[in-house]
Amino acid sequence: MAAKAAAKAAAKAGPTSLEKEQMFGMAEKEMEYRVDLFNRLTQTCFDKCIEKRYKEAELNMGENSCIDRCVSKYWQVTNLVGQMLGNRPQI
């Protein structure tokens, strides 16, 4: 009984210093992943959709459409891969 009471008290006390550090590390990795994903998406769609020699200051209709499709497909694939990896059996 005393062990259960101690466990409940510890749970109410909040995360330990080690747990906070682990949560911070995970949040930091998640942020790095998202920044990398955004940078790769931006570079991939830019390379695919924007002409190397700029003709106009603004994107034209074709470039806008290409970027819309590229970003949409990139997110679909990223989400699909994430789902597939999430459904894998743990090793």
C-alpha positions as CSV (number, residue, x, y, z in Angstrom):
1,M,0.0,0.0,0.0
2,A,2.8,2.4,0.8
3,A,4.3,1.8,-2.6
4,K,1.1,2.8,-4.3
5,A,0.8,5.9,-2.2
6,A,4.3,6.9,-3.0
7,A,3.7,6.3,-6.8
8,K,0.6,8.4,-6.7
9,A,2.4,11.2,-4.8
10,A,5.3,11.1,-7.4
11,A,2.8,11.2,-10.3
12,K,1.1,14.3,-8.7
13,A,4.5,16.0,-8.2
14,G,5.1,16.2,-11.9
15,P,7.9,15.1,-14.1
16,T,11.3,14.6,-12.7
17,S,14.3,16.5,-13.9
18,L,15.4,13.6,-16.0
19,E,11.9,13.3,-17.6
20,K,11.9,17.1,-18.3
21,E,15.3,16.8,-20.0
22,Q,14.1,13.9,-22.1
23,M,10.9,15.8,-23.1
24,F,13.0,18.8,-24.0
25,G,15.4,16.6,-26.1
26,M,12.4,15.1,-27.9
27,A,10.9,18.5,-28.6
28,E,14.3,19.7,-29.9
29,K,14.6,16.7,-32.2
30,E,11.0,17.3,-33.5
31,M,11.8,20.9,-34.2
32,E,15.0,19.9,-36.1
33,Y,13.0,17.4,-38.1
34,R,10.3,19.9,-39.0
35,V,12.9,22.6,-40.1
36,D,14.7,20.0,-42.2
37,L,11.4,18.8,-43.7
38,F,10.4,22.4,-44.6
39,N,13.9,23.1,-46.1
40,R,13.8,20.0,-48.2
41,L,10.2,20.7,-49.4
42,T,11.1,24.3,-50.3
43,Q,14.3,23.3,-52.2
44,T,12.6,20.4,-54.0
45,C,9.6,22.4,-55.2
46,F,11.7,25.4,-56.0
47,D,14.1,23.3,-58.2
48,K,11.2,21.6,-59.9
49,C,8.9,24.6,-60.5
50,I,10.9,27.8,-60.8
51,E,12.9,28.6,-63.9
52,K,16.6,29.2,-63.4
53,R,16.5,32.5,-65.2
54,Y,14.0,34.8,-63.5
55,K,11.9,36.7,-66.0
56,E,9.5,38.4,-63.6
57,A,9.5,39.5,-60.0
58,E,6.3,37.6,-59.2
59,L,5.5,33.9,-59.8
60,N,3.5,33.2,-63.0
61,M,0.3,31.1,-63.1
62,G,2.3,28.0,-64.2
63,E,4.8,28.3,-61.4
64,N,2.0,28.8,-58.8
65,S,0.2,25.7,-60.0
66,C,3.3,23.7,-60.0
67,I,4.2,24.7,-56.5
68,D,0.7,24.0,-55.2
69,R,0.8,20.5,-56.7
70,C,4.4,19.9,-55.5
71,V,3.7,20.9,-51.9
72,S,0.5,18.9,-51.8
73,K,2.2,15.7,-53.1
74,Y,5.2,16.2,-50.8
75,W,2.9,16.4,-47.7
76,Q,0.9,13.4,-48.9
77,V,4.0,11.3,-49.3
78,T,5.5,12.5,-46.0
79,N,2.3,11.6,-44.2
80,L,2.0,8.2,-45.9
81,V,5.6,7.3,-45.0
82,G,5.0,8.4,-41.5
83,Q,1.9,6.3,-41.2
84,M,3.7,3.3,-42.7
85,L,6.6,3.7,-40.2
86,G,4.2,4.2,-37.4
87,N,2.4,0.9,-38.2
88,R,5.6,-1.1,-38.3
89,P,6.0,-3.8,-35.6
90,Q,8.5,-2.7,-33.0
91,I,11.9,-4.5,-33.1
